[in-house]
Amino acid sequence: MISAHRAWAEIDLNAFRRNLLCARQRAQGAQIWPVLKANAYGHGAVPIARVCAEEKVPRIGVGDSSEALQLRYSGVSMPLLVLGTIIDAEIPDLLHHRIEVGVHSESRVHSLGQLAAQHGTQLGVHLKVDTGMGRLGVRPEAVLRVARAIVEEPALEFCGFMTHFSSSQGAHSQHTDGQQALFLSAAEEVREALGSLPTLHCANSAALFSGLRPLGDAVRPGISLYGILPREICREVPLEPVLSLHTQLVFIKDIPAGTAVGYDARWTSHRPTRLATLPIGYNDGIPFRLGLSGRGQVLLRGQRCPIVGAVSMDYCTIDITHVHNASIGDKATLIGQDGCNMLTAADMAQAADTIPYEITCRLGSRVQRVYRPTTPSPSQVVS
């Protein structure tokens, strides 16, 4: 059956549920706070958030204010935490929609406290400690001073104490060991001075699934909930890919040997070749490099077909000479299973010399998201 879509990503929401259950089992009692930044890593933040609400997760993490507000405008009423930084112009909306934020400096603590007081509301904040990532966060030597500033602002609620690990190897990395030691030391300093601590959270997907201990009060799995982990960690983890990516054949033609294909004639046929054109390109998230590496592949009628020529903005071409009876409208799979063959986001990333995160996050707006099973209507309010 010919699809109604030029290119589409099928999102298996039940696979997401099972991955969430797997994360809960690994967390050993720590709360699960799913991270839905970058449109849930390309999977669609609103439908994924609805599943999180149905599964009664206590909090969702996002990357920036616009992502949090999108969820609020879509009826998601559960606690939301902006894990990144915010800018001044965003603060009134965050206050109005009761969205929690990470804080990275004493000056930001005071400005947030004053604005929250002016709006007659209380804002939940999470103090981020820079233990070695080097981006956002308070240096360990300044943590106690900033923590005291938070508790001295009556319009702020001290909800969390967090850090972010930099190694994709999680607990298998000595750098993670060092970061965790700094984090726990800073937490103990604050506990001794203030008499208590808010929720401790530090473990990302890599840390959670590599056996980090202790995990703290909550963990923040992101990419793992979508069935993707670094190769060194995922070998024994029963996670399922949530996303598969498909398109359809829109044109087939035969070319003689010696015919150049694509921009700059980067590929030339060495024999008579049957080509198929796919209506998906780098604007849709297919890496340009796939057509240059010679390693990019697509599944068609259960067989692997190489991508040939440079991937263009709207199209790419594949060699289907060995595929019998291929016809216009046939489904082509770039990520997912067809027959006995399977291509993963990690396979595409390896062929393009990048990381799986980039593959799913870059899927463009022209790629239709098709959810299985179907999701509630957009007007349904979730909590």
C-alpha positions as CSV (number, residue, x, y, z in Angstrom):
1,M,0.0,0.0,0.0
2,I,1.4,3.4,-1.0
3,S,1.8,5.8,1.9
4,A,0.1,9.1,2.1
5,H,3.4,10.7,3.2
6,R,6.6,11.5,1.3
7,A,8.7,10.8,4.4
8,W,7.5,9.7,7.8
9,A,8.8,8.6,11.2
10,E,6.8,6.0,13.1
11,I,7.0,6.5,16.8
12,D,6.2,3.4,18.9
13,L,4.8,4.9,22.1
14,N,4.5,1.4,23.7
15,A,8.2,0.9,23.2
16,F,8.8,4.2,25.0
17,R,6.6,2.9,27.9
18,R,8.7,-0.3,28.1
19,N,11.9,1.7,28.0
20,L,10.6,3.9,30.8
21,L,9.9,0.8,32.8
22,C,13.4,-0.5,32.2
23,A,14.8,2.8,33.4
24,R,12.6,2.6,36.6
25,Q,14.0,-0.8,37.3
26,R,17.6,0.4,36.9
27,A,16.9,3.5,39.1
28,Q,16.4,1.3,42.2
29,G,13.9,3.6,43.8
30,A,15.2,6.9,42.5
31,Q,12.5,9.0,40.7
32,I,12.6,9.1,36.9
33,W,12.5,12.5,35.4
34,P,12.4,12.0,31.6
35,V,14.3,14.6,29.5
36,L,12.2,15.7,26.5
37,K,14.5,18.4,25.1
38,A,15.0,19.0,21.4
39,N,11.4,17.9,20.7
40,A,12.0,14.7,22.7
41,Y,15.2,14.1,20.7
42,G,13.1,14.4,17.5
43,H,10.3,12.1,18.6
44,G,7.7,14.7,19.4
45,A,7.7,16.3,22.8
46,V,3.9,16.7,23.3
47,P,2.9,13.1,22.6
48,I,5.8,11.8,24.6
49,A,4.9,14.1,27.5
50,R,1.3,12.7,27.4
51,V,2.7,9.2,27.8
52,C,4.9,10.4,30.7
53,A,1.8,11.9,32.4
54,E,-0.1,8.6,31.9
55,E,2.8,6.8,33.5
56,K,2.8,9.3,36.4
57,V,6.4,10.5,36.2
58,P,6.8,13.3,38.7
59,R,8.7,15.8,36.6
60,I,9.9,16.4,33.0
61,G,13.1,18.0,32.0
62,V,13.5,20.3,28.9
63,G,16.3,22.2,27.3
64,D,15.0,25.7,27.3
65,S,12.0,27.9,28.1
66,S,10.3,27.6,24.7
67,E,10.2,23.8,25.0
68,A,8.6,24.1,28.5
69,L,6.1,26.7,27.3
70,Q,5.1,24.5,24.3
71,L,4.2,21.7,26.7
72,R,2.2,24.1,28.9
73,Y,0.3,25.5,25.9
74,S,-0.4,21.9,24.9
75,G,-2.1,21.1,28.2
76,V,0.8,19.5,30.0
77,S,0.4,20.6,33.6
78,M,3.0,18.4,35.4
79,P,6.1,19.9,36.9
80,L,8.6,21.1,34.3
81,L,12.2,21.9,34.7
82,V,14.3,24.0,32.3
83,L,17.7,22.3,32.6
84,G,19.5,25.0,30.6
85,T,19.8,28.7,31.2
86,I,17.1,31.3,30.7
87,I,17.1,34.9,29.5
88,D,15.4,37.8,31.2
89,A,12.6,38.2,28.6
90,E,11.4,34.7,29.3
91,I,11.0,35.0,33.1
92,P,7.5,36.4,33.2
93,D,6.0,33.5,31.2
94,L,8.0,31.0,33.3
95,L,6.6,32.5,36.5
96,H,3.0,32.6,35.1
97,H,3.2,28.9,34.0
98,R,5.0,27.8,37.2
99,I,8.0,26.3,35.4
100,E,11.0,25.4,37.4
101,V,14.5,26.6,36.3
102,G,18.1,25.9,36.9
103,V,20.2,28.6,38.4
104,H,23.9,29.1,37.8
105,S,24.9,32.3,39.6
106,E,24.1,34.3,42.8
107,S,23.0,37.3,40.7
108,R,20.4,35.2,38.9
109,V,19.1,33.9,42.2
110,H,18.5,37.5,43.4
111,S,16.9,38.7,40.2
112,L,14.6,35.7,40.1
113,G,13.7,36.2,43.7
114,Q,12.8,39.8,43.2
115,L,10.7,39.1,40.0
116,A,8.9,36.2,41.6
117,A,8.0,38.4,44.6
118,Q,6.8,41.2,42.3
119,H,4.5,38.7,40.5
120,G,3.2,37.4,43.8
121,T,4.3,33.8,43.1
122,Q,6.9,31.4,44.2
123,L,9.4,30.0,41.7
124,G,11.1,26.5,42.0
125,V,14.8,26.6,41.3
126,H,17.5,23.9,41.0
127,L,21.1,24.8,41.8
128,K,23.4,23.5,39.2
129,V,27.0,22.7,40.2
130,D,29.7,22.7,37.5
131,T,31.7,19.6,38.4
132,G,33.6,19.3,35.1
133,M,31.3,19.9,32.2
134,G,32.5,23.5,32.0
135,R,29.4,25.0,30.5
136,L,26.7,26.1,32.9
137,G,26.7,25.8,36.7
138,V,28.2,27.2,39.9
139,R,31.8,26.3,40.6
140,P,32.1,24.0,43.7
141,E,33.8,26.7,45.8
142,A,30.8,29.0,45.4
143,V,28.0,26.5,45.9
144,L,27.4,27.2,49.6
145,R,27.2,30.9,49.0
146,V,24.6,30.5,46.2
147,A,22.6,27.9,48.2
148,R,22.3,30.4,51.1
149,A,21.2,33.1,48.7
150,I,18.4,30.8,47.4
151,V,17.0,30.0,50.9
152,E,17.2,33.7,51.8
153,E,14.9,34.6,48.9
154,P,11.3,34.0,50.2
155,A,9.8,33.9,46.7
156,L,12.1,31.0,45.7
157,E,11.7,27.4,46.5
158,F,14.9,25.3,46.6
159,C,13.7,22.2,44.7
160,G,16.8,20.6,43.4
161,F,20.6,20.2,43.6
162,M,22.1,19.0,40.3
163,T,25.1,18.5,38.0
164,H,25.7,17.1,34.6
165,F,28.2,14.4,33.7
166,S,30.3,14.9,30.5
167,S,31.3,11.4,29.7
168,S,29.2,9.3,27.3
169,Q,30.7,6.2,29.1
170,G,29.0,7.1,32.4
171,A,30.3,5.1,35.4
172,H,32.9,3.4,33.1
173,S,34.8,6.7,33.0
174,Q,37.2,8.0,35.6
175,H,36.0,11.5,34.8
176,T,32.5,10.6,36.0
177,D,34.0,9.4,39.2
178,G,35.7,12.7,39.7
179,Q,32.6,14.7,38.9
180,Q,30.5,12.6,41.2
181,A,32.9,13.0,44.1
182,L,32.9,16.8,43.7
183,F,29.1,16.8,43.5
184,L,28.6,14.7,46.6
185,S,31.2,16.8,48.5
186,A,29.4,20.0,47.6
187,A,26.0,18.5,48.6
188,E,27.4,17.5,52.0
189,E,28.8,20.9,52.5
190,V,25.3,22.4,51.8
191,R,23.6,19.8,54.0
192,E,25.8,20.5,57.0
193,A,25.4,24.3,56.7
194,L,21.7,24.4,55.9
195,G,20.5,21.3,57.8
196,S,18.8,19.8,54.7
197,L,19.0,19.4,51.0
198,P,16.5,19.4,48.2
199,T,16.3,16.6,45.6
200,L,19.7,15.5,44.4
201,H,19.8,14.6,40.7
202,C,22.8,14.0,38.5
203,A,22.5,10.7,36.5
204,N,21.9,10.9,32.8
205,S,21.2,7.9,30.5
206,A,24.9,6.9,30.3
207,A,25.3,7.0,34.1
208,L,22.0,5.3,34.8
209,F,22.6,2.3,32.5
210,S,26.3,1.9,33.3
211,G,25.7,1.2,37.0
212,L,26.5,4.5,38.7
213,R,26.1,4.4,42.4
214,P,24.7,6.2,44.3
215,L,22.2,7.5,41.9
216,G,20.7,10.3,44.1
217,D,17.0,11.0,44.6
218,A,16.2,11.3,40.9
219,V,17.7,10.4,37.6
220,R,17.3,12.2,34.2
221,P,17.4,9.7,31.4
222,G,17.0,11.2,27.9
223,I,18.2,9.4,24.8
224,S,18.0,6.0,26.5
225,L,14.2,6.3,26.8
226,Y,14.1,6.4,23.0
227,G,16.1,3.2,22.7
228,I,19.5,4.7,22.0
229,L,22.7,4.3,24.0
230,P,26.4,4.5,23.4
231,R,27.6,1.2,21.9
232,E,29.8,0.4,24.8
233,I,26.9,0.5,27.2
234,C,23.9,-0.8,25.2
235,R,25.0,-4.4,24.6
236,E,23.2,-5.9,27.6
237,V,20.5,-3.3,28.1
238,P,17.0,-4.4,26.9
239,L,15.9,-1.1,25.4
240,E,13.8,-0.8,22.2
241,P,14.1,1.7,19.4
242,V,11.1,4.0,19.5
243,L,11.6,5.6,16.1
244,S,11.7,4.2,12.6
245,L,12.2,6.4,9.5
246,H,10.7,5.7,6.1
247,T,10.1,7.3,2.7
248,Q,8.9,5.9,-0.6
249,L,10.2,5.5,-4.1
250,V,9.1,8.4,-6.4
251,F,11.2,7.7,-9.5
252,I,13.1,4.8,-11.0
253,K,15.5,4.9,-14.0
254,D,18.3,3.0,-15.6
255,I,21.6,4.6,-16.3
256,P,24.6,3.3,-18.3
257,A,28.1,2.8,-16.9
258,G,30.0,6.0,-16.5
259,T,27.0,8.2,-15.6
260,A,27.6,10.8,-12.9
261,V,24.9,11.1,-10.2
262,G,24.3,14.1,-7.8
263,Y,25.9,17.4,-7.2
264,D,29.5,17.8,-8.2
265,A,29.5,14.3,-9.8
266,R,30.8,12.8,-6.6
267,W,29.6,9.3,-7.7
268,T,29.8,7.7,-11.1
269,S,28.3,4.3,-12.0
270,H,30.8,1.6,-12.8
271,R,28.2,-0.6,-14.5
272,P,24.7,-0.3,-15.9
273,T,22.7,0.7,-12.8
274,R,19.0,1.0,-11.8
275,L,18.5,4.1,-9.6
276,A,15.6,5.0,-7.3
277,T,15.0,8.6,-6.1
278,L,13.7,9.1,-2.6
279,P,12.0,12.4,-1.6
280,I,14.0,12.9,1.5
281,G,17.2,14.9,1.9
282,Y,19.4,16.9,4.3
283,N,16.6,19.4,5.0
284,D,14.7,16.4,6.4
285,G,17.7,15.3,8.6
286,I,19.5,12.9,6.3
287,P,23.2,13.7,6.8
288,F,24.9,15.1,3.7
289,R,27.9,13.0,4.4
290,L,26.0,9.7,3.9
291,G,26.2,10.1,0.1
292,L,30.0,10.7,0.3
293,S,31.1,8.1,2.7
294,G,30.0,5.1,0.6
295,R,28.5,3.6,3.8
296,G,25.0,5.0,3.7
297,Q,22.3,2.4,3.2
298,V,18.5,2.1,2.8
299,L,16.3,-1.0,3.1
300,L,14.0,-1.8,0.2
301,R,12.0,-5.0,0.0
302,G,14.2,-6.4,2.8
303,Q,17.4,-5.7,1.0
304,R,20.2,-3.2,1.7
305,C,20.7,-0.6,-1.0
306,P,23.6,1.9,-1.0
307,I,23.0,5.6,-1.1
308,V,24.8,6.9,-4.2
309,G,25.8,10.5,-5.0
310,A,25.6,13.5,-2.7
311,V,22.5,13.8,-0.6
312,S,20.7,16.9,-1.7
313,M,18.3,19.2,0.2
314,D,15.1,17.4,-0.9
315,Y,16.2,14.0,-2.4
316,C,18.7,11.2,-2.3
317,T,19.3,8.3,-4.7
318,I,19.9,4.7,-4.1
319,D,21.2,1.8,-6.2
320,I,18.4,-0.8,-6.6
321,T,20.0,-2.8,-9.4
322,H,19.8,-6.0,-7.3
323,V,16.3,-5.5,-6.1
324,H,13.7,-7.3,-8.2
325,N,10.3,-5.9,-9.0
326,A,10.8,-2.6,-7.2
327,S,8.2,-0.1,-8.1
328,I,7.1,3.5,-7.5
329,G,5.5,3.8,-4.1
330,D,7.5,1.0,-2.4
331,K,8.4,1.8,1.2
332,A,12.1,2.5,1.8
333,T,13.4,2.3,5.4
334,L,16.3,4.5,6.6
335,I,16.0,3.5,10.2
336,G,14.1,0.4,11.3
337,Q,13.5,-3.2,10.2
338,D,12.5,-4.6,6.9
339,G,12.5,-8.4,6.6
340,C,15.6,-9.8,8.2
341,N,17.6,-6.6,7.9
342,M,17.7,-3.7,10.3
343,L,19.3,-0.2,10.3
344,T,19.5,1.8,13.5
345,A,20.1,5.4,14.2
346,A,23.5,4.3,15.4
347,D,24.2,2.7,12.1
348,M,23.3,5.9,10.2
349,A,25.4,7.9,12.7
350,Q,28.4,5.7,12.2
351,A,28.1,5.9,8.4
352,A,27.9,9.7,8.7
353,D,30.7,10.1,11.3
354,T,28.4,11.6,13.9
355,I,26.4,10.6,16.9
356,P,22.9,9.0,17.1
357,Y,21.6,12.0,19.1
358,E,22.2,14.2,16.0
359,I,20.4,11.8,13.7
360,T,17.0,11.9,15.5
361,C,17.3,15.5,16.7
362,R,17.8,16.8,13.1
363,L,14.7,15.1,11.6
364,G,13.0,18.0,9.9
365,S,9.4,19.3,10.1
366,R,8.6,17.8,6.7
367,V,9.0,14.3,8.2
368,Q,5.6,13.4,9.4
369,R,5.4,11.8,12.8
370,V,3.1,8.9,12.9
371,Y,2.3,7.6,16.4
372,R,1.5,4.0,17.3
373,P,-0.8,3.5,19.0
374,T,-2.6,6.8,18.3
375,T,-2.3,9.5,20.9
376,P,-5.1,11.5,22.6
377,S,-6.4,14.6,20.9
378,P,-4.2,17.7,21.2
379,S,-6.9,19.4,23.3
380,Q,-6.8,16.8,26.0
381,V,-5.3,18.2,29.2
382,V,-2.8,16.0,31.0
383,S,-1.4,16.3,34.5
